[in-house]
Amino acid sequence: MDLSYSAEDIAFRDEVRRFLRDKLPPELAQKVRSHTLLSKDNFERWHAILNERGWLAGNWPKAFGGAEWNAVQRHIFEEECALADAPRIIPFGLHMLGPVLMKFGTKAQQDHYLPRILDGTDWWCQGYSEPEAGSDLASLRTTAVRDGDHYVVNGQKTWTTLGQYANKIFCLVRTDSNVKPQAGISFLLIDMDTPGVEIRPIVLIDGTHEVNEVFLTDVRVPVENLVGEENQGWTIAKYLLTHERTNIAGVGFATAGLAALKRIARAERAGGRPLAENPHFAARIARVEMDLMAMATTNLRVIAAAAAGAAPGVESSMLKIKGTQIRQAINDLTRRAVGPWAMAFPSEAVEGTNLSHPGPDYAGPAAPVYLNYRKISIYGGSNEIQRGIIAKTMLGL
Amino acid sequence: MDFSLTEERRMLADSLRGTLKRGADWSQLAELGVLGALFTEDEGGFGGGGFDIAVVFEELGRAGSTAPILDAGLAGGLLADCCETALVERVIDGTTRPAFAHDEPGNRYDATVRSRASGDTINGAKSMVVSAEVANLLVVSAQDQDGLSLFAVEPGAKGVSLRTVPALSGGQVSEITFDNAPARRIGPSTGAARLIEYRLAAATLALCADALGTMETVKEMTLDYLRTRKQFGRPIGSFQALQHRMADLVIEIEQARSAVINLAGHLGAQPEQRALHVSATKNIVGRTAHLVAEESIQLHGGIAMTESYALGPLARRLIAVDHRFGDEDWHMERFIALRTAS
């Protein structure tokens, strides 16, 4: 048993740290630190900086322009980026569609789309969930009917994250209604500017506009935009999910969040002393810190197994549950830490104005971020779905 | 032993529920006697007891009302303590809408008053004053030659400035500064702290009852969703994992109801006994409101994350409970201190 990184891994980590110190624009890090929603330009700028270094697609093979990192290197990179408050990499093209095209796409699709993901020509979004197909994704109803050289698509997608920035959407569509639900689904690439595609914002309870509804009405999609075989979509979707679940534990985000929480607890005063010295609050912080220390090792155990060639499996369900619990606990404590300042909620959801928070700089985001992060135990397969997977797949119940 | 409401209180609750459902404005609420129910007969009202307060605020919470009744009752109660009979009459009929400016910036949940008054003017800063923006009278705590005292201040007067933003609970919250603002000293020369203690206890009861009503609505919404939302070909409420969580929620809400009853029944007790119940109830209701907000969102799923669905404002209202009049930890420490002292 050896809990430490190899000398090679440490050298890599130092290289990542140097890069972040030299190349991460401070104004972007400041926006991330203050929980300001980044603009499309902000994300694209960071993508371009990473791409220039060859680090945008850490998980892609070198043949496709990736860095071909192993699981440990990917973890180190993600953790260091989170600790440095770097913008997140938008996963839809890089972590989801890219690997799908490499595995299921035609040579023509790979040659066309993969470079455009790297150079930022295309911003992809994900058309999976529907109003009636959430946890039960396979019951999706958006149809694609073959008409000559086109599919004609009708239906509605929802929870389309940052769809307002996207020019392309990959969709799961129903191409056969006469078989069991999973067997009649196909994977289709759609231009957002095709006639009949309409996007509408969904405002969340913290007032942010991150997600959208996408309405598809008689949208004509060329048949060459089908990925894989017709009705192979469920297999592709499951393959994609295994990639979506990299960095699922969010150890880096939690570590950065814990550090921010401690800064707030030192700045806030309770009963004439820093809140951080209040025994009850200190105990609350200590508990989540201890949990995080253990989860970081659980995460590394899974990563080490993956680096040794094990297929990602049910462990990702455990990491998703524990990871979201810890991140939500940190956000909950951050909200508690700001005390009465959380009463002020100058949110666009409530007022439609742009009022600033009257408290200290750290106080404004505490309640909205707490509210926003209730989503993480719901999306990407709710924690109840994950528990079901553990019970069925791992425990055989 | 009798845990049923008196006939009068039940009638008030029923008519209040009906009126709020139809969407009542301020004058309709005043006409209905909502404000009168918060004052004793001696003060010009027809209630003023713990259970009067609990009944009114449970209905306001159930309806998600943002009418500033709690603040008018809190500030109006202090006006009554200060024998401002004419003003109290106007509070009860709805023409005067007061708010109490007491907490100060950076104090967290400890109310150390640093604002100062001398002669007819007041200087200082007040923080997170709920409903000040819609108030036409401020009751302000400040130090003067007699120690902690109470003052009446016109919010529109020169030297008073408000910075107002929406509140997490719904409604609005203001930072207020007083810069040589005109102020009228009210009440006796000593004992303001004691008056404030009682009125804050009553306001804490009001907030807890409001939370209880909100939790009842959230429970109904969540149950309704569990019964109607279908995934995997069946209502999601048929899954045992969700059934058990919903059952746990109901147990905790009943605990919170008992805690509210405990405080309502001890509002008129001796100060230490009252304080013990304030802290026990606020701690339990704070915890439960937090649990109900989080679990109702999770049991719903993504729909509950959207502003267009009605749960969001109610969940925020429940989360806000713990940020006013002392949070869970503050009340736990106070409870321990009181228990250790007795």
Interface residues (C-beta under 8 A of the other chain):
Chain A: S129 E132 G134 S135 D136 S139 T158 W159 I202 V203 L204 I205 G207 E268 R269 A270 G271 L275 N278 H280 F281 R284 R335 R336 G339 P340 W341 A342 M343 A344 F345 P346 S347 A349 V350 E351 L355 S356 H357 P358 G359 A367 Y370 L371 R374 K375 S377 I378 Y379 S382 N383 E384 R387 G388
Chain B: D103 P105 G106 N107 R108 Y109 D110 S127 M128 V130 R163 V165 P166 A167 L168 S169 V173 E175 K230 Q231 F232 G233 I236 F239 A241 L242 E294 I297 Q298 G301 G302 A304 M305 T306 E307 S308 G312 A315 R316 I319 A320 D322 H323 R324 D327 E328 D329 W330 M332 E333
